[in-house]
Amino acid sequence: MALLEVIEFLDETGREIIHRVPEQGSGEIRLGSQCIVRESQVAVFFRDGKALDVLGPGAHTLTTLNIPLLVNLIKLPFGSKSPFRAEVVFVNMREFLDMKWGTPQMIPFRDKEFGLVRLRAFGTYAMQVADPQLFVNKIAGTQGIFTTDRLEDYLRSILVARFADLLGENLTSVLDLAGQYDELAGATRARVTDDFAALGLNLKAFYINAITVPEEVEKAIDERAQMGAIGDMSAYMRFKAARAVGDAARAEGAGGLAGAGLGLGAGVGLGGVLASTMAQAMQTPAAPGADLLKQLDALRAQGILTEEEYQAKRQEILARSQPQSVPELLKQLAALRDQGIITPEEFEQKKKDLLSRL
């Protein structure tokens, strides 16, 4: 049985909000004992689930003048040193600035853009004990909480419940959340203020640090951002088609050309039209450059390539046509001339260049 003659609590961490002396339960206190209360502390005498007398900072000799409610309740027998059983709950009255809150698991919400999404949120808040006697009655008496860790868990559960309810009422799309942190934080603080006041607490501030979504939703958001960055989709398709033709010009033989055809069909969404055009071009024996130029003609005719893009790619393909021998190249040039793809003048010029290499 603990006999308390000096009652005090020294908080070396500065993080304790509530602490009971003795920690295991009530102890025997003699009249005339010393109660030492440090700055920013109050000592609340507590018995039978109820906070009775409160002492502020300073050194106090316990007498019937200091704790009259407790002494009268116990009705001490004669003798100024008579002991009585009670608990002393020390309450830290300073402002706690960097307290953490967060959802223990992801909470499902309905989003107008992505359907059902799961969100996790976390942040910080600041609080201070406003009414120590009410605080001890509600927390220690009603909830049976005598440790700071359990108190923080209890307050966190209140904050998360109010925040989740508010977010469910106001959420339209996760894409808009980043610009609503301050508004959501202010609304949550307004809702929680009465809950904290009922516990003898003052919620000084409430902040949302982040609201996060699962990885698959992040990927969907990134894809949507990429689509927005593209801008004019038709211009983008023309660019992709021109680049695919250039890649095909670097490929060797019919296999490379067929692969280019597949890339074009998938890249610009031409489907069966472009595939059919390229298949027909490959059925007739012609030079790889002629096939590519026919494809360029088809793309220009369909409006996928502009005249400038067509001419640039045409010159590039003509420059990259490299058969294994000069006679083969002359045959291919003759085929291009006969098909009307190059002019007779261009044929003669290329012919002179090739003959000069012999």
C-alpha positions in Angstrom: 0.0 0.0 0.0 1.7 3.2 -1.2 1.8 6.1 1.3 2.3 9.3 -0.6 4.0 12.2 1.3 5.5 13.9 -1.7 3.4 13.9 -4.9 5.0 15.1 -8.1 5.5 14.2 -11.7 8.5 15.2 -13.8 8.0 14.9 -17.5 11.4 14.7 -19.1 10.0 14.2 -22.6 7.6 17.2 -22.6 5.1 15.0 -24.5 3.0 13.7 -21.6 -0.5 15.1 -21.6 -1.9 13.1 -18.7 -0.2 11.0 -16.0 -1.6 9.3 -12.9 0.2 9.1 -9.6 0.5 6.4 -8.5 0.4 4.7 -11.9 -1.2 1.5 -10.7 -4.2 3.1 -9.0 -5.1 5.1 -5.9 -2.7 5.5 -3.0 -2.8 6.7 0.6 -2.2 10.4 1.0 -1.6 12.0 4.4 -2.8 15.5 5.3 0.3 17.6 5.4 1.9 15.9 2.4 3.6 18.0 -0.3 2.2 18.2 -3.8 4.6 19.8 -6.2 3.1 21.1 -9.5 5.4 22.4 -12.1 4.8 25.2 -14.6 2.3 24.3 -17.3 0.9 21.5 -15.1 -2.1 21.2 -12.9 -2.8 18.4 -10.4 -6.3 17.1 -10.3 -7.3 15.0 -7.2 -9.5 12.1 -8.4 -11.5 9.6 -6.5 -14.3 7.1 -7.4 -14.4 8.1 -11.0 -14.7 11.8 -10.4 -12.3 14.8 -10.4 -12.7 16.9 -7.3 -10.0 19.4 -6.4 -7.4 21.1 -8.7 -4.0 22.6 -7.7 -2.1 24.9 -10.0 1.7 25.4 -10.3 3.6 25.6 -7.1 4.4 23.6 -3.9 1.3 22.9 -1.9 1.0 21.4 1.6 -2.2 19.4 1.5 -4.7 20.6 4.1 -8.5 20.9 4.3 -8.0 24.4 2.8 -6.4 23.0 -0.4 -8.6 20.0 -1.0 -11.8 20.7 0.9 -14.1 18.7 -1.5 -12.0 15.6 -1.2 -11.5 15.8 2.5 -15.2 16.4 3.1 -16.2 13.5 0.9 -13.9 11.1 2.8 -14.9 12.5 6.2 -11.5 12.0 7.9 -11.5 11.0 11.6 -9.8 13.3 14.1 -6.1 13.8 13.5 -4.4 16.2 11.2 -2.2 13.3 9.8 -5.0 10.9 9.0 -4.5 9.2 5.6 -7.1 9.0 2.8 -7.1 7.2 -0.5 -7.1 9.1 -3.8 -5.4 9.4 -7.2 -3.6 12.5 -8.4 -3.8 13.1 -12.2 -1.2 15.5 -13.6 -2.4 17.3 -16.7 0.0 19.2 -19.0 -1.5 22.6 -19.9 0.9 23.5 -22.6 0.0 23.6 -26.3 0.9 20.4 -28.2 1.8 21.5 -31.8 2.9 18.5 -33.8 0.4 15.7 -33.1 -0.1 13.1 -35.8 -3.3 11.8 -37.3 -4.0 9.4 -40.2 -6.3 6.8 -41.5 -5.3 3.3 -40.2 -6.4 1.7 -43.5 -7.6 2.9 -46.9 -11.2 4.1 -47.0 -13.4 3.5 -50.1 -15.1 6.5 -51.8 -17.1 7.0 -55.0 -15.3 9.1 -57.6 -17.0 10.5 -60.7 -13.9 10.0 -62.8 -12.6 6.6 -61.7 -15.5 5.0 -59.9 -14.8 3.4 -56.5 -11.4 4.5 -55.2 -9.6 3.9 -51.9 -8.0 6.8 -50.2 -5.6 7.2 -47.3 -5.0 10.6 -45.6 -2.7 11.9 -42.9 -1.6 15.1 -41.3 -1.0 17.0 -38.0 -3.0 18.9 -35.5 -2.4 21.1 -32.5 -4.4 21.0 -29.2 -4.4 22.2 -25.6 -6.3 21.3 -22.5 -8.8 24.1 -21.8 -10.6 22.7 -18.7 -8.4 20.3 -16.7 -11.2 19.2 -14.4 -13.6 18.4 -17.2 -10.8 16.8 -19.1 -10.0 14.4 -16.3 -13.6 13.6 -15.6 -14.3 12.8 -19.3 -11.0 11.1 -20.1 -10.0 9.4 -16.9 -13.4 9.0 -15.3 -15.5 8.1 -18.3 -13.0 6.6 -20.7 -10.6 5.2 -18.2 -7.6 6.7 -20.0 -4.6 7.5 -17.9 -1.7 7.3 -20.5 -0.9 9.7 -23.3 -0.5 7.0 -25.9 -4.1 5.8 -25.3 -5.3 9.4 -25.3 -3.7 10.1 -28.7 -5.3 7.0 -30.2 -8.7 8.1 -28.9 -8.4 11.6 -30.3 -7.1 10.2 -33.6 -10.2 8.0 -34.0 -12.4 11.1 -33.5 -10.5 13.1 -36.2 -10.5 10.3 -38.7 -14.2 9.6 -38.3 -15.2 13.2 -38.8 -12.7 13.7 -41.7 -13.9 10.5 -43.5 -17.6 11.6 -43.1 -16.8 15.1 -44.5 -14.8 13.8 -47.4 -17.5 11.4 -48.4 -20.0 14.3 -48.5 -17.8 16.6 -50.6 -15.6 14.3 -52.8 -16.3 14.6 -56.5 -12.9 13.5 -58.0 -9.5 12.8 -56.6 -8.1 15.0 -59.4 -9.6 18.0 -57.5 -8.4 17.1 -54.0 -5.0 18.8 -54.1 -6.7 22.2 -54.4 -9.1 21.5 -51.5 -6.7 20.7 -48.6 -7.2 24.0 -46.8 -11.0 23.9 -47.3 -11.3 20.3 -46.1 -9.0 21.0 -43.1 -11.0 24.0 -42.1 -14.3 22.1 -42.3 -12.9 19.2 -40.4 -11.7 21.4 -37.6 -15.1 23.1 -37.4 -16.8 19.7 -37.0 -14.3 18.4 -34.4 -14.2 21.5 -32.3 -17.4 20.6 -30.4 -16.1 17.0 -29.8 -12.9 18.3 -28.3 -14.6 21.0 -26.2 -16.8 18.3 -24.7 -13.6 16.6 -23.5 -12.2 19.9 -22.0 -9.8 20.3 -25.0 -9.2 23.1 -27.5 -8.4 22.1 -31.0 -6.0 24.9 -32.1 -5.2 23.8 -35.6 -5.8 20.9 -38.1 -3.8 20.2 -41.2 -4.0 17.7 -44.1 -0.5 16.8 -45.3 -1.6 14.4 -48.1 -4.4 12.3 -49.4 -3.1 9.4 -51.4 -4.6 6.8 -53.8 -3.5 3.3 -54.7 -0.8 2.7 -57.3 -3.2 1.7 -60.0 -5.2 4.9 -59.6 -1.9 6.9 -59.8 -1.1 5.2 -63.1 -4.6 6.2 -64.5 -4.0 9.8 -63.4 -0.6 9.8 -65.1 -2.1 8.4 -68.3 -4.8 11.1 -68.3 -2.1 13.8 -67.8 -0.2 12.4 -70.8 -3.2 12.6 -73.0 -3.8 16.2 -71.9 -0.2 17.0 -72.8 -0.6 15.7 -76.3 -3.2 18.3 -77.1 -4.3 18.0 -80.8 -4.8 14.3 -81.2 -5.0 14.3 -85.1 -1.6 16.2 -85.3 -0.2 13.7 -82.9 -1.4 10.8 -85.1 0.2 12.3 -88.2 3.5 12.6 -86.3 3.3 9.0 -85.2 2.6 7.8 -88.7 5.5 9.8 -90.2 7.9 8.5 -87.6 6.7 4.9 -88.2 7.4 5.3 -91.9 10.9 6.6 -91.1 11.5 3.5 -88.9 10.4 1.3 -91.7 12.9 2.9 -94.1 15.7 1.7 -91.7 14.4 -1.9 -91.7 15.9 -4.5 -94.0 13.9 -6.5 -96.5 10.2 -7.3 -96.7 10.1 -8.5 -93.1 11.0 -5.1 -91.8 8.5 -3.5 -94.1 5.7 -5.8 -92.9 6.6 -4.9 -89.3 6.4 -1.3 -90.2 2.9 -1.8 -91.6 1.7 -3.4 -88.4 3.2 -0.5 -86.4 1.4 2.0 -88.6 -1.9 0.3 -88.3 -1.7 0.2 -84.6 -0.2 3.7 -84.2 -2.6 5.8 -86.2 -5.7 3.6 -85.9 -6.2 3.1 -89.6 -7.1 -0.6 -89.1 -8.0 -2.6 -92.2 -7.7 0.3 -94.6 -4.0 0.9 -94.1 -3.3 -2.8 -93.7 -5.0 -3.6 -97.0 -3.2 -0.8 -98.8 0.2 -2.1 -97.6 -0.7 -5.7 -98.4 -1.5 -4.8 -102.0 1.7 -2.9 -102.3 3.7 -5.9 -101.1 2.0 -8.4 -103.6 3.8 -6.8 -106.6 7.5 -7.2 -106.9 9.0 -3.8 -106.4 11.8 -2.2 -104.6 11.4 -1.6 -100.8 11.7 2.2 -101.5 8.8 2.0 -103.9 6.6 0.3 -101.4 7.3 2.9 -98.8 6.7 5.7 -101.2 3.3 4.1 -102.1 2.4 4.0 -98.4 3.4 7.7 -98.1 1.2 8.5 -101.0 -1.7 6.7 -99.3 -1.1 8.5 -96.0 -1.0 11.9 -97.8 -4.2 11.1 -99.7 -6.0 10.2 -96.5 -4.9 13.5 -94.9 -2.7 11.8 -92.3 0.5 13.4 -93.6 0.7 17.0 -94.7 2.5 17.9 -98.0 5.6 19.1 -96.1 5.7 15.9 -94.1 5.2 13.8 -97.2 8.0 15.6 -99.2 10.4 15.3 -96.2 9.8 11.6 -95.8 9.9 11.0 -99.5 13.4 12.5 -99.8 14.5 10.6 -96.7 13.3 7.2 -98.2 14.9 7.9 -101.6 18.2 8.7 -99.8 18.1 5.6 -97.7 17.3 3.1 -100.5 20.6 1.1 -100.7 20.4 -2.1 -102.8 23.4 -4.4 -102.8 24.6 -3.5 -106.4 24.3 -0.6 -108.9 22.4 -2.7 -111.5 19.8 -3.6 -108.9 19.4 0.1 -107.9 19.0 1.0 -111.6 16.2 -1.5 -112.0 14.5 -0.1 -108.9 14.9 3.4 -110.2 13.4 2.4 -113.5 10.5 0.8 -111.7 9.9 4.0 -109.7 10.0 6.0 -113.0 7.6 3.7 -114.7 5.2 3.9 -111.8 5.3 7.7 -111.9 6.8 8.0 -108.4 9.9 9.9 -109.6 10.1 12.1 -112.8 12.3 11.1 -115.8 14.6 14.0 -114.9 15.1 12.6 -111.4 15.7 9.2 -112.9 18.4 10.5 -115.3 20.1 12.4 -112.5 20.2 9.3 -110.2 21.3 7.2 -113.1 24.3 9.5 -113.8 25.2 9.3 -110.1 25.1 5.6 -110.1 27.0 5.1 -113.4 29.7 7.4 -112.1 30.4 4.8 -109.3 31.3 2.1 -111.8 
